[in-house]
Amino acid sequence: MNPALPESQGLLILPHLRIQNANAISSPLTHGFPSITAFLGLMWALERKLAEQDMALAFDSVGVICHEHTEQTHNSGYVQTFRLTRNPLDKDGSTAAIVEEGRIHLDITLVFGVTGDSQNNPVLQELEQRRKTAQQVGDTLATLRVAGGTLLPSRPGPGRRIYPQLIRLAEDAQERGKQFRYLRRQWLPGFALVSRDDLLQQRLTALQAEAPNSTALDAWLDLSRRNWRPRPDQANESGKVEWQHDRPAGSGWIVPIPVGYGALTDQYPAGSVQNARDRNIPFCFVESLYSMGQWISPHRLSDARELLWYAHTDESQGLYRCRNDFAQLNPASGN
């Protein structure tokens, strides 16, 4: 059974962040948007920066809503390539090797789940204190990289809220739902990224019914594309058939995404591996884990927990991955 999402006591909303040249290559097999691990990493980096400023603010989860994206690519017929920068010449004047770096410009809203007792945490108590804290967080975020990209000043627009907000969630479930319905309207137009592990399991079950040797990789590849097949039962006298794809109506914008890392080795003691980024923590070689995600309009979300992603570690299985509870909290989402 999947772990439960931590119960957030508040939401920190950073709307319409303009990011230039974020990393568009999210894993060895996917591209088009930064990995959700990049935003969890940003969450922890921001939390450490705030701790240095003696701010009593801790985050447990993060949600991403994309309003606009422009991947830096060039189309040439059926071939799509990244627009790459020219590296400086070597010391001997020869051309340096080109390392492919995918870049994307983004306009996104980040929503952080805030941990803490709303009755005892002064940061979540007073309205004026929440406003000052949100502004300070926004100023601190401007000093950080977001998925490898540079944060640009926000541009005001008609009906657009561009200032950070720190909101204390109501304890009553009905009132909390009313709060979220008000917030989700502010995130339109846009699309929120949620997890659809359930679709991957459904496709694997369907494939194994026809081919028992099918694997999760087969299901992931099959679900990542539109498979067009003829319908011979509707063939006419000329032998022509109707072609149809296997995506059911209303299935939405389904995409393959990386969701974390799986261990390839046991953990090595801290400092025992040369050139490790941090010599004060244990080290482990890993590979990317993949699943399916779905871009969904925020107005189709009914609770903040459907939006938020959180980290889960299972050292016994060697799993370090991001989870989102959209499918569990919204059974009607099944396709």
N, C-alpha and C positions, 0 to 999 in steps of 0.2 A: 504494500500500500504506500502511496506517495505521502511524504511528510506534509503537514499542514502549513499553510502560509501564516507567518507571524501576525498577530493581531495588532495592526497599526493604530496608534492613538491620534495620528494627525497626518496630513498630506502637505508636502512642500511642492509647489507647482512653479516650474520655471518655463514660462510660455514663449513660443516662437523664437527659439535660439537659432541664430543664423550661423551655420558652420561651414567653413570653406576648406576644401581639400581633406575631408574625412576619408578614412580608409574604406574603399569600396570592395576590397577582396576580403570577405569575412572568414574564409577557410580555404583549404586546398581544393575544394570542389564547388564552392559557391561564391557568388559575387552579387553586387547590386545594392547592398545596404550593409552597414557595419554589424558585426555580430553582437548579440545581446550581452555577451561576456564583456564587451567593451564598455557598455553602460553600467554594468555591475562594478567593473573596475573603477570607473569614474566615481560611482557612489562611494566606494571605500576611500578613494583618494581624497574626495571632497570631505568626507567625515574626518579623516586625519588632519586635513588643513584646518578645519573648524576647531578641532581639539587643541591645536596649537594656539588658537585665539581664545581658549577657555570658554567655548560655547557648548552648553549642555544640550547637544543635538545628536541623536543617533538614528541611522537609517537601517531599515530591514528589507526594503524591496524597492524596485524601480519599474516604472512603466514608460513606454515610448509611443508618442503619437507623431506621425510624419505628415506635415502639411504640404511640403514641396521637396522634390529631389531632382538633381540634375547630375547624372553620372557622366564623367568626363570620358566619353568614348567617341569613336568615329566609325560610321557605317560605310562599308564599301560593298554594295551588293548584299550577299548573304553573310558577309564576314563583319563582325563587330570587334574592334580593337580599342584598347585604352590609348588615350593621348598621353604619351610619355614625355618626360623632360630629357633634355640632352645633358649628359653629365660632363663635367670639365675634363679636359685632356689630361692624360698621364704626364709624369715628369719627362718622359722621353718624347712627348708630343703625339702619342698614339691615342686612338679613341678608347675611352674606358668602356667596360662592359655595361650593358643596360640591364638593370634589375627592374622587372615589371612592377610598377606601383599603381594600383587602381585608385582613383580619386573620385569623390562625389561631393557636391554642394548640397547642403540640407537646410531645411527649415523645420525644426522639430520642437515639440513640447515634452519636457521630462517631468514625471510625477514620482516623487520619492515618498515611500511610506515611512513615517516618523515613529520611532519607538519611544515609549516613556509614559508614565502615569500622568494623564492630563490634569489630575487634581493636585499633584505635587510638583510637577515640572513647571517652573516659572516661565520657561520659554513658550509653553503652550497656553498660559493662563490669560494674560492681558492682551487685548487687541493691538494696542500700540506697541507692545513688546514683540508681538508676532510680526508686525510690519517692519520693525527695525531689524529683526533677525532675518527675515526673508530678503531684505535689501542687502544685508551683509553677506548672506550666502550667495546672492547674485554677483556681488563684487568679487567674492573669493573665486567663484566658478570662472570668472573672466580671466583669471591667471592660469587656468589649467587647459590642457588639451582635451578635446572631446572626440573620442574615437580617432585620435591622431590628427584631428583637424583643428583649425584656428577659429575661435569664437569671435564673431563680428558684432558690432553694436546693432541692437534690434531696431527695426524700422516701424514706426507707428502706422496704423492703417485704420480705415473706418470700422468701428465696432471691435477692434482688436485690443485685447488686454495684453500688454507686453511687460508688465511689472510682476516680479515674483510675489507669490502668495504663500503664507503658512496658515493652514486651516486646522483647527481642532475638530475632530470628528465627534459627532454627537453619540452619546451612549445608547440612546433609544434607536432601535433598528429602523423604525419608520422615518424618524427624523434624519437618520444617516442616509437613507435612500433618497430623501428629498434633497439633501445637500449634494449628493452625487449627480442627480438629474440636472441640477443647476450648473454644476461644473462641466458636465459633458457637453452641454450646449456651447460652452466657450471654446471647445476643442474642434469645432466644425469650421470649415471643411477640413478633413484629415482622416487618417487611418491609423488604428492602433494595432500593434503586433501582439498576437496571442499564440499560445501553444496548441497544437492539434496532434498530440501523440496518439489520440484515439483514432484518427483517420489512418495513421500508419498501421496500427494494429488491425483495423478493419480491412485494409487492402491486403495485408499479409495473410489474413484468414481466407480472403477470397481467392488469392493466388494459390495457396496451398490446397484449396479444394479442387483445383484443376491440375496443379503440379505440386505434389507433396514435398519435393526437394527445394521449393522456393524459399529464399532467405529474406531477412529483413532488408538487406541491401536491394534485392530485387523489388521488394514492395516500395522502397524509398525512391528508386529510379523510376518505377512505373507511375508513382503518384506525382512525380516531379514534372511530368509531361502530359500532354493531351494525346491519347492513343486513338487514332482514327481507324475504324474497322468497317468493312462492308456488311450490309444486311442482306444476305442472299435470299432470305425468305420473301423479300420484296422485289426480287428480280423480275423484270418484264420479259417479253418475248425476245427483245434484242440483247438480253443478257446484262443490261445495265443495272447497277445496284445503287442503293442509297448509302452514303457514307455517314457515320455518326461517331462522335467521340464518347469516351467513357466518363466524362465529367457530368454528374447529374445537374439538373437545373437548380440554381440557387446555391451551388457549392461554394461560391465566393472565390476570393483571391488567395489560393493555396500556394505556398512557396516552400522549397527546401531550405532549412536553416541549420547552422551549427548551434548546439545547446550546451557545450562544455567540453570536458576532456576525460578520457579514460586512461588509466595507468598502464604503461607497458612494462614497467619494472617495479620492484619494491622501492620503498623510500630509502634514500641514502641519508646518513647523518649530516647535520648542518655543517657546511664548510668542507665536506669531503670531495665535492665535485668542483673542478677548476672552472673558472669563468662563469659560474652561476651568478644570476642577477643579485640574489640576496644570500649571503653566506651565513646568515643567522637563523635560517629556517631549514627544515629537511627538504631534500630535492628528489624529484621523481620525473622520469621521462614519460610523456603522455602523447596521445593522438586525439584528434578531434572526434567528438560525438555528434551525430546528426539526427534530426527529427524533422517534423513538418510544422510550419507556422501558418497563420492566416492573418491577412490584413483585413480589419473589420472597422466599420465606421463607429466612432465612439457612442453614437446615439443608440446602438444596438447592445451596449453594455448596460447591465443593471446594477452593478456593484463595483466598487474600486478594486476588490480582490480579483475580479476577472481581468483587470488590466495589469496588475503588478507581477513582476518576476522576482524570484528570490533564489538564493544559493542553497544547494543541498550537497553535503559531502557524505559519501559512504566509503570509508577507507577499506573496509573488509572486501568490497567489490571493486575497489579502485575507481570509483566514480566521483567526479567533481563536475557537477552540472547545474544548469539553471532550470528552474521549474516555474510553471504558470498554471493556475487552477481554473482556467476558463472552461474547459470541457466538463470538469467535475461540478462546477457551480452552475453551469448552463446546459443541462441535459438536452434541451430543445435544439442545441446547435448541431446535433448529429445529422450527417448528410446521407 
